[in-house]
Amino acid sequence: MTTTETVSTSPAAADKPLMTLAGVSQVFDTKAGPIRAVDGVSLSVNPGEVLCLVGESGSGKTTAARMAAGLARPSGGQVAFGGKDIWSLKKSEFTTFRRSVQYVHQDPYASLNPTRTIQQMLTAPLLKHGVVKGAKAAAERAAELLAKVDLTPPEAYLPKYPHQLSGGQRQRAAVARALTLDPKLIIADESTSMLDVSIRISVLAMLGRLRDELGVGFLFITHDLAIAKYFGWHGKTAVMYLGRIVEFGPTRQIINAPTHPYTRALIDAIPEPDPDLTRTKGAGSLRSLEIPSLTDLPRGCTFHPRCGLFEPGLCDGAVPALLEVRPGQSAACHVVARDGARAGGPNESVA
């Protein structure tokens, strides 16, 4: 999959990070014992930037996103917005934060109120937060928002209920709702995974246009590196596995020259245009397709039971640190770090 989209290079992109996750962790207490869904994740998103968070189901992507949105308090670490810890903000400041960070869920049907029309759904936050005054101005603004997300003519959609829209139309309506309060950051959690491929591309193109026109930043959650390549080609990508970041860097470097064996496995899993080639790809470099349980994680590198580079005594010892293996690109892998050191490459900690 290729992309020809461009990203705005406004001076704001060079400012301090809009959102920062500093060593955040999330531990859930269960009958089977504590589950560390997210373990010491550090990420940042700059104004107008796209950060893709990629990994299999159960890797901790959504849990990290919920903490970034202020929907869940981290067990450890800090979530900062505009340089301030969001959990130490005053009530008025926290309200401003919640307005500035909007969430687009995976399932647009479940995330939209089935008892409200699209107009009611869009005008409620506009009136509640005083963005506009009066029902007429709110209705006009709702129509403008629908036009922004390519639901035209707006008059045909405003009186409809969510069940009267297709999946793609519902997701566009959900994006319009996220835009009601002029956010600075949108967290899109698998926002295209439930859509048909043709609809998926049109929605991604719409999100890309909004990103460039409005200068809004994106934390884009996906399990598909092909989608990350299309939407975040000019941004950055963090690859998660069992709650930890295992590779991070510019998206084009992650796609074209992955260093961590897990990232390579994700790329190998991308379907090929030739179905015969797809069927013969097999498991690639993986030793096992089974994902370890979060209640019984392997010692050392948690990927080692599946990794084709596994070396006994090295990979099953200590947890690998996230080290720079190439300029701007880091990976958490003992073998990659060792081989990079032997070759004279950078091995500086970026934690």
NORLINJO-V404283 format. One record per residue. N is the residue number from 0. SS is DSSP state (h for helix, s for strand, l for the rest). Layout:
N:SS
N:SS
This chain:
0:l
1:l
2:l
3:l
4:l
5:l
6:l
7:l
8:l
9:l
10:h
11:h
12:h
13:h
14:l
15:l
16:l
17:l
18:s
19:s
20:s
21:s
22:s
23:s
24:s
25:s
26:s
27:s
28:s
29:s
30:l
31:l
32:s
33:s
34:s
35:s
36:s
37:s
38:s
39:s
40:s
41:s
42:s
43:s
44:s
45:l
46:l
47:l
48:l
49:s
50:s
51:s
52:s
53:s
54:l
55:l
56:l
57:l
58:l
59:l
60:h
61:h
62:h
63:h
64:h
65:h
66:h
67:h
68:l
69:l
70:l
71:l
72:l
73:l
74:l
75:s
76:s
77:s
78:s
79:s
80:s
81:l
82:l
83:s
84:s
85:h
86:h
87:h
88:l
89:l
90:h
91:h
92:h
93:h
94:h
95:h
96:h
97:h
98:h
99:h
100:s
101:s
102:s
103:s
104:l
105:l
106:l
107:h
108:h
109:h
110:h
111:l
112:l
113:l
114:l
115:l
116:s
117:h
118:h
119:h
120:h
121:h
122:h
123:h
124:h
125:h
126:h
127:h
128:l
129:l
130:l
131:l
132:l
133:l
134:h
135:h
136:h
137:h
138:h
139:h
140:h
141:h
142:h
143:h
144:h
145:h
146:h
147:h
148:l
149:l
150:l
151:l
152:l
153:l
154:h
155:h
156:h
157:h
158:l
159:l
160:s
161:h
162:h
163:h
164:l
165:l
166:h
167:h
168:h
169:h
170:h
171:h
172:h
173:h
174:h
175:h
176:h
177:h
178:l
179:l
180:l
181:l
182:l
183:l
184:s
185:s
186:s
187:s
188:s
189:l
190:l
191:l
192:l
193:l
194:l
195:l
196:h
197:h
198:h
199:h
200:h
201:h
202:h
203:h
204:h
205:h
206:h
207:h
208:h
209:h
210:h
211:h
212:h
213:h
214:l
215:l
216:s
217:s
218:s
219:s
220:s
221:s
222:l
223:l
224:h
225:h
226:h
227:h
228:h
229:h
230:h
231:h
232:l
233:l
234:l
235:s
236:s
237:s
238:s
239:s
240:s
241:l
242:l
243:s
244:s
245:s
246:s
247:s
248:s
249:s
250:h
251:h
252:h
253:h
254:h
255:h
256:l
257:l
258:l
259:l
260:h
261:h
262:h
263:h
264:h
265:h
266:h
267:h
268:l
269:l
270:l
271:l
272:l
273:l
274:h
275:h
276:h
277:h
278:h
279:h
280:l
281:l
282:l
283:l
284:l
285:l
286:l
287:l
288:l
289:l
290:l
291:l
292:l
293:l
294:l
295:l
296:l
297:l
298:l
299:l
300:l
301:l
302:l
303:l
304:l
305:l
306:l
307:l
308:l
309:l
310:l
311:l
312:l
313:l
314:l
315:l
316:l
317:l
318:l
319:l
320:l
321:l
322:s
323:s
324:s
325:s
326:l
327:l
328:s
329:s
330:s
331:l
332:l
333:h
334:h
335:h
336:h
337:h
338:h
339:h
340:h
341:h
342:l
343:l
344:l
345:l
346:l
347:l
348:s
349:l
350:l
